[in-house]
């Protein structure tokens, strides 16, 4: 199973989300073609209401502990309540370009 699919399955199994988007951004970094090392994850969930941002990130980091210890080098997390997502016009911020690796 691909790393992307593993991430998706773990989040979908453990977090009731209204919106989930997982983007493999490895191609924007100095890694071999078809790598699965850099991901951007956007999750919108009612479960996040009243939960501080750091707690949301800790939850996802714990869910993806094995992937972060292995194939995943970077994980950009964007976690929102429904109201926050609507206020952001249902758009996740763009990731910065890679500045390392000589690319």
C-alpha positions in Angstrom: 0.0 0.0 0.0 1.3 3.5 -0.8 2.3 5.9 2.0 -0.4 8.2 0.7 -3.1 5.5 1.1 -1.8 4.5 4.6 -2.0 8.2 5.8 -5.5 8.5 4.3 -6.7 5.2 5.9 -5.3 6.1 9.4 -6.9 9.5 9.4 -10.2 8.3 8.0 -10.4 5.5 10.6 -9.6 7.8 13.6 -11.0 11.2 12.8 -14.5 12.0 11.6 -13.7 14.6 9.0 -15.9 16.7 6.8 -13.0 17.3 4.5 -9.7 15.5 4.0 -7.1 16.2 1.5 -3.7 14.6 1.3 -1.2 15.9 -1.1 2.1 14.3 -2.0 4.4 17.2 -2.4 7.6 15.2 -2.8 8.0 16.3 -6.4 8.7 19.8 -5.1 11.8 18.6 -3.2 15.2 17.2 -4.0 14.1 13.5 -3.8 14.0 10.8 -6.4 11.0 10.7 -8.8 7.9 9.0 -7.4 9.0 9.5 -3.8 6.5 9.6 -0.9 8.4 11.7 1.6 6.7 15.1 1.8 3.0 15.5 2.4 0.5 18.2 3.0 -2.6 17.1 5.0 -5.7 19.3 5.3 -8.4 18.0 7.8 -11.6 19.7 8.7 -13.5 18.1 11.6 -16.0 19.1 14.2 -13.8 17.0 16.5 -11.3 19.9 16.5 -13.8 22.4 18.1 -12.4 23.6 21.4 -9.1 21.8 20.7 -6.0 23.9 20.5 -4.0 23.8 17.3 -1.1 22.1 19.0 -3.4 19.3 20.3 -4.7 18.7 16.8 -1.2 18.4 15.4 -0.2 16.1 18.3 -3.1 13.9 17.5 -2.2 13.6 13.8 1.5 13.2 14.6 0.6 10.3 17.0 -1.6 8.7 14.4 1.2 8.9 11.8 4.0 8.1 14.2 5.2 5.1 12.2 5.2 6.9 8.9 7.1 9.9 10.5 9.7 7.5 11.8 10.1 5.9 8.4 9.3 7.1 4.9 7.8 10.5 5.7 10.4 13.3 6.0 8.0 16.3 6.2 4.4 16.6 7.1 2.6 20.0 6.7 -0.6 19.9 8.8 -3.6 22.2 8.3 -6.4 21.4 10.8 -9.6 23.3 10.9 -13.0 23.4 12.5 -15.9 23.8 10.1 -16.2 27.5 10.9 -12.4 28.1 10.4 -12.5 26.3 7.1 -15.4 28.4 5.9 -13.6 31.6 7.0 -10.6 30.5 5.0 -12.9 30.1 1.9 -12.3 26.4 2.0 -8.7 26.8 0.9 -5.6 25.4 2.5 -2.4 27.6 2.2 0.1 26.9 -0.4 3.3 25.2 0.7 6.6 27.0 0.4 9.0 25.9 -2.3 11.9 23.7 -1.3 15.0 25.7 -0.6 17.4 22.9 0.1 19.0 19.9 -1.7 20.3 21.9 -4.6 17.0 21.8 -6.5 
